[in-house]
Amino acid sequence: MSRKKEEQAREEEIEQEIRRVKLPRGRQSLGIVEQRLGGARMRVRCLDGKSRVCRIPGRLKRRLWVREGDTVLVEPWELSGDEKGDVIFKYRKSQVQWLKTKGHLKDIKDLEDF
């Protein structure tokens, strides 16, 4: 009986995750981490077709752990925005699936070629 409650609690948790999916606003773009560069920096291929060197801002450094292949939300810098940006959010697997089904990651097939 407790196993059934655990499964139900897990399903509710996934539902909560999906309800809170952050979508790109303004200049923000979705991207996939290509390569870790050391420190808090990484190379991210964004869905707008550009590859940026992004960093994790100081306020998120200890809370946001990112690996290669993760889907992230990138905020390009005001100056040199085509080359640099900040990673402001990391999507979980269930959130990535939701984004794919809703069509926000339809260009992802092109990005998986690298």
C-alpha positions in Angstrom: 0.0 0.0 0.0 2.9 2.4 0.8 4.4 1.6 -2.6 1.2 2.8 -4.3 1.3 6.0 -2.4 4.9 6.5 -3.4 4.1 6.1 -7.1 1.2 8.5 -6.7 3.4 11.0 -5.0 6.0 10.7 -7.8 3.3 11.3 -10.5 2.1 14.4 -8.6 5.7 15.7 -8.5 6.0 15.2 -12.3 2.8 17.0 -12.8 4.1 19.9 -10.7 7.3 20.0 -12.7 5.4 20.1 -16.0 3.1 22.9 -14.8 6.1 25.1 -14.0 8.1 24.8 -17.3 9.8 28.0 -18.1 9.4 29.2 -21.7 11.8 31.6 -23.4 10.8 35.2 -23.2 12.2 38.2 -25.1 15.7 37.5 -26.2 16.0 34.2 -24.3 16.6 31.0 -26.2 16.6 27.3 -25.6 19.9 25.5 -26.1 21.9 22.2 -25.6 25.2 22.1 -23.7 27.8 21.0 -26.2 31.0 21.2 -24.1 32.1 22.1 -20.6 35.0 24.6 -20.7 36.0 24.7 -17.0 34.9 26.8 -14.2 31.3 27.9 -14.7 31.6 28.2 -18.5 30.3 26.0 -21.3 29.6 26.0 -25.0 25.9 25.9 -25.8 24.3 25.5 -29.2 21.1 27.6 -29.1 18.0 27.0 -31.2 18.4 30.4 -32.8 21.3 28.8 -34.7 24.2 30.4 -32.8 26.8 28.7 -30.6 27.6 30.7 -27.5 30.1 30.5 -24.7 27.8 30.7 -21.6 28.4 31.0 -17.9 26.4 30.2 -14.9 25.8 33.5 -12.9 27.2 33.7 -9.4 23.7 33.5 -7.8 23.1 30.1 -9.4 26.6 28.6 -9.3 26.0 26.2 -6.4 22.4 25.4 -7.2 22.7 24.7 -10.9 24.7 21.6 -12.0 24.9 21.2 -15.8 26.4 18.4 -17.9 26.9 18.0 -21.6 23.7 17.2 -23.4 21.5 19.0 -21.0 18.8 21.3 -22.3 19.0 24.9 -20.8 17.5 28.3 -21.1 20.1 30.9 -22.3 19.9 34.7 -21.8 22.3 36.4 -24.4 24.4 39.3 -23.1 23.5 42.8 -24.1 27.0 43.3 -25.6 28.4 40.5 -27.8 25.1 38.6 -27.5 25.8 36.5 -30.5 28.9 35.0 -28.8 28.2 35.0 -25.0 25.3 34.5 -22.6 24.1 33.3 -19.2 22.5 29.9 -18.4 19.5 30.8 -16.3 17.6 27.5 -16.1 18.1 23.8 -16.6 15.3 21.6 -17.8 14.6 18.1 -16.4 13.8 15.1 -18.5 10.1 15.3 -18.0 10.1 19.0 -18.9 12.1 18.3 -22.1 9.6 15.7 -23.1 6.8 18.3 -22.5 8.6 20.9 -24.6 9.1 18.4 -27.4 5.4 17.4 -27.5 4.3 21.0 -27.4 6.6 21.9 -30.4 9.0 24.2 -28.6 11.9 21.9 -29.5 11.0 21.0 -33.0 14.5 22.1 -34.3 16.1 19.7 -31.8 16.6 17.0 -34.5 18.9 19.3 -36.4 20.9 20.0 -33.2 21.3 16.3 -32.3 23.6 15.8 -35.4 26.6 17.2 -33.6 
